[in-house]
């Protein structure tokens, strides 16, 4: 059976992992949102410029096909951005990461606080309740993002030992 400090250490490790994972997820979805947003904007600008240029002369069939494909691709990317809603996912993961960070710091305070039975019981109950609520409302994290978070945690541990 784990003692109080071992339990606190285990909780800290698990909460820290979730904190890292949601930060990684927020960064990943923000990156995807920017990439697809930039691509769609650039393609739309190319199509707009091409159409303006075609007003001056009649382009070849090849140019019309290319402009049409770029236009359709820009529309598909814009639709995907709307459907996948990366900006909302970024914000949800960012908010959840902040809340897990707050919870992690609450657990860290237990390391430096005098542990009385009543105080510890209240703190543990509060942490447990907050953790359960966070788990219920947290967005899903993909296995790939969990793996990235684990790599970053391992790297941070190595750096702190140096």
N, C-alpha and C positions, 0 to 999 in steps of 0.2 A: 504494500500500500504506500502511495506517495505521501510525503509529509507536506506541510503547508508551503514551505519555500519551493519544493519541487513542483508542486501544483502551480504556484505563481509563475515559476520559470517556464513551465509548459504552456500555460495560458499566454504568457508574453510572446513566446516563440510562434504560436499559432496566430495570434492577433497581428504580430509583426508581418507574418507571411501574407495575410489578407490585405494589410495596409500596402505592402509592396505590390501585390498583384493588382490591386485597384489603381494604383499609381501607374503601373505599366499599361494597364488597359486604357486608362484615360489618355496617356501619351500616344498609344497605338491608334486609337480611334480619332484623335485630333490629327495625327499624321495622315491617316486615310482621308479624312474630311478635307484637309488642305490639298492633298494630292489630287483627288478627284475634282475638287472645286476649281483648282488651278487649271487642270486639264480641260474641263468643260468650258471654262471662261476663255482659254486660249483657242480652243476649237471654234467656239462661237465667234470670236474676233476674226479668225481666219475666214470663216464662212461669210461673215459680214463684209469683210474687205474684198473677198473674191466676188461677191454679188455686186458690190459697188463697181469693181473693175469691169465686170461683164456688161455694165450699162454702157460703157464706152465702145465696146466692140463685141461681136458675137464669138464666144469661145468655141473651141472644138468639143466634140462629144466626150473625149477623154477628160477634159477639164470639168465639164458638167457632171460627169460620173464621180470624179474625185470630190468635188465640192458637195455633191449630194451625199456621198458616204460620210464625209467629215461632219456634215450637218446632222445626219441620223445618229452618228456616234456621239456627238455632243448632246443631242436630245436624250439618248439612252443613259449616258453618264449622269446627266442632270436628274433624270427619273430615278436612277439608282441612289443618288445622294438623298433624294426626298424619301424614298422607300426605306433605305437602310438607316437613315437618321443618325449618322455618325456624330453630329454636333450634340444631340440629346444624350447619346451614349457616353460621349466624352464628359459631359457635365454630371451625369449620374455617377460615373466611376470616380470622378474628381471629388464629388461631395461625399461619396462612401469612403474613399481613401482618407479624407479629412476626418471623418467620424471614427474610422478605425485608428487613425493616428492619435486622436483624443483619448480613445479607450486604451491604447497602448501606453500612453503617458500616465493614465490613471493606474494601470497595473505597475508601472515603473515606480510610482510613488509608494507602493507597498514595500518595495525593497528598502526604502529609506525611512519608512515610518515605523514607530514602535508598534509591534503586533500584540494588541490585546484581543482577547477572545471576542468580546462584543463588537469592537471596532472592526476587526477582521471579518466577522460574520456579516456586518452591514456592508462593508466594502465589496466582499465577494458576491453578496446578493445583488448589489447594484451593478457590478461588472457583468454578472451573469445575465441579468435582465437586459442591460444595454446590448450585450453581445447577441442575445436571442433576437431582439428587435432589429438589429442591423442585419443579421442573417436572413430575416424574412423579407426585408425590403431591398437587399443588395442585388444589383444586376449580376447576371451570370458571367463567369469568367471561363474562357476557353482553355483547354489543356495546353495549348501552345503558350498562352500568356502565363499560366501557372508555371510552366517550365522556365520561361524567361525570368519570372519573379524569383524562382528558386536559384537560378544562376546569379542574379544580382545580389541576393542575400548571401550566397556563398562567397562571392567576390568581395562584398563589404566585410564579411567576417575575416577573410584573408588580409584585407587592407588594415583592419583594426589590430591585427596581431603584430604587424610590422612595427 
